[in-house]
Amino acid sequence: MSDFESNIKKIWRFTDSLLDSRNEYINTAMNDLGFCKYDCAREVDHNISQLRLFPRIKKIIEGKKPIGNVAVMLPYDGSAWLNVVILSVWIAGNKVHVKFSSKGSEISHLTERLYKPIFGDEIRFSYEPGKKFLQNALNDNHTNAIIVFGSDQNILSYRESVMKSGKKLVFEGPGNDPFVVFDDAPLDDAIDDLIQAKYGYSGQTCTAPERILVQKGIYNTFVNEFIGQTEEVDNETDPGKLKIVPVASDFVVEKLKKIIKDAREKNGKIVYGGRIEGNMVQPTIITDADPSMLGMKDEIFGPVSMIMPFSDEQDAYKIAIDNRYCLRASIWGGRNAWKLSEHLKGERYAHEVDDFVFGKFGTTSYNKPRRESWRGALVTRPIGGYGFSGWIWETKAGKFVTKQGPKLLSLETTV
């Protein structure tokens, strides 16, 4: 039996363990992170389906060797899906040192308990502060690569340290994703996808749509329908359905207050919501948005939507690329929508760039809900962005290079 086949058997053991612990995992995520049962349950089930795709990684890394020891620093906006990150690195033959967010410490302890009898010391867990974990990884001669999910503003400051260390750093960061709807879009499908993508985890995901661009011919119809469906989510009491929960980060809550205040001062219309009590942010819809507003420039990371009208394909293109974050773009409509999606599409896989590339997106979807366009993400489907949404730093043949575009962590941690 090959090492890969042996490792797949361990993945199956973990999958069985996760199935056995499904309710515990869901409840721990709810208590630890504050997400609703609907989101946590769907995440566990989706994670199990993703783990079943792992045998396909064999073709991706065939002929490759593991890079060695990899430090992985994870975000707080998730629980079960983080197993795909960890195990994608491990299945390539690496030893993994994992740091969960402090907001997910109980999820970390539960995951460690499930991992230990299967993976032993091949996957280790750390509970030190994030900055210390990252600095230790940079200083540790035995660490060959570092994967970080976090803030671009924080990680950009480590460029010289990464260069000096000679290590490889893979960064996945924020989004301020455009969601573009043309006059001839299948409106019901588009709004249904927007509701699920925007309000899942109360908007606390890097790929949640934030800049909603709607062609003028259907603008009012779209806004009214979106308000109606948002109201249903806002008033949902069934624990088994999508509902709004408090935002986990105090820092994000303060940012959301600034975004709403800024929109009001710049003549944006609060057509739904706008109320924040503690960390409970009411789903908020702001119309008549313009690119000068904070919510059109910065990652929102909460249940706040900025809606802006556009006239034609060229107008939509100019608005969509006017941002430093280029993670994912979702486009709905006919021929002109398809042309826009082609203009926004980046290269299929991460590639060397002279400098950060803006105006291209790592993932574009055309008339597809996120659950479909995201199928296999991180396992067989490369993800990642351009601009300040994500990059790779590494030293190759004595030259320090930057790469951008979608990537697979299993492939990026092999040589």
Steps between C-alpha positions, in 0.01 A plus 500: 500500500636844406543777754219693331258208522594453865433869563163479325404223744577742782281762333215244492555430870477869575189535282334221697606667825356831381173331410484340844572839661277701266264637764784578739686682223190703409425592861863590573512729196174666605623557856856592405436727201136600543395384152149365448421128489407519130847624402691268733308191391540578131871558554557161661306321227681694227834422661422129495418520128827688439704241688357233273667676206848459648601196289497737199793691650728211400508613136563860605814426704623197307880512465528771766673489837375661823651837582555386860357676804211743448356752746132578442320796660123476457214755506206505742226499235447128489542169674477176301618645168836574660568125495533524121779756543689292756459166329578635151844589633537174692393272212791639297734337754574798722502536875258773603506745791153655537380815671124555520365846575457573871127537424499135396700353788238241593471393136878469502497279810224281356680466166825416678322230699362346180836525319731364769420125475510516119783739410709498817777760500480555125248777573572715805283773650611833646312728739743791517402847369488535122784752473728281710408191296584678174825645631608162637426339163713761323787445745479120516762336277286187473193680358510502120173672413232711665131529411308793643133598482457856622536871435701628206600807702660278763675260264636762259722623782675158510638522146859572607487231769376241251766603250770475765378159620497349150177320588189470287194691621153439360249767600122493470332826592200731472243554228260776402332286242280642222167332429388625158141463376405595144149582375464158338618301802298210644396726786355241738815287476728801547319628809478153653876461461561849639291428810688178575845644423445833676331385820677170558708551818340848512728609217818397686674334206760642262291396198170650615365740232540859617479727195166422334496651150159499329415620150266798502212329318433260790651704783177579689356153447820341626523723808138433600539124462830498690343700783209255521723194525738673740208572730418128509857415606502784755184370665585130483457314830534140381846380618519268201484782246729783392493782754700802607728460803731746680824595327788326677760778482468826696739658251270410211196637685671837535593490132139427403386803700744715303387350169133575570578850631719576198228383260242726666733799480557435128127486420463125500150383588450252784199317358514218752665457839777725625462408866793365704452390861811358660635252247159438345504670161163512330526405131542835329437593138648825369392621156633781281851395596801649325866393483610767750318328788693291751279198437588516130873506575563293813404146591169521689498155667147536631135504391523838324443530123590792274280522189602717205336534156692468175408582142680247280778243486779761483356685799474176701859412411636836619319471833592133555875552453512819707618320813818371660337164579454260208389169645173392341248650256150366440323606180140433399340568162523434127763563235635825647524342844701214352735747328550681832583174676764428234654847542520458878641148494863456603728212404412145595781458749736713704777653293795730551422873481723806496275675751154456651240460225169684531195469277507120468323255729617159618151354467216614275163332475246553224135417580610247760420501872799501728430146623552380141791720393679425829466121478838335557654828618840452669501129409483483119391853414768769552382809689662828589512853369686791355577842642519491877264202524783249492848419377802273528846618598795269443867498411581307182857459374605786726226732374212619720175476302131576543225285351130569476191313391310189614702226666485157663667464838593138430696606191649810664650290780688266267818544298 
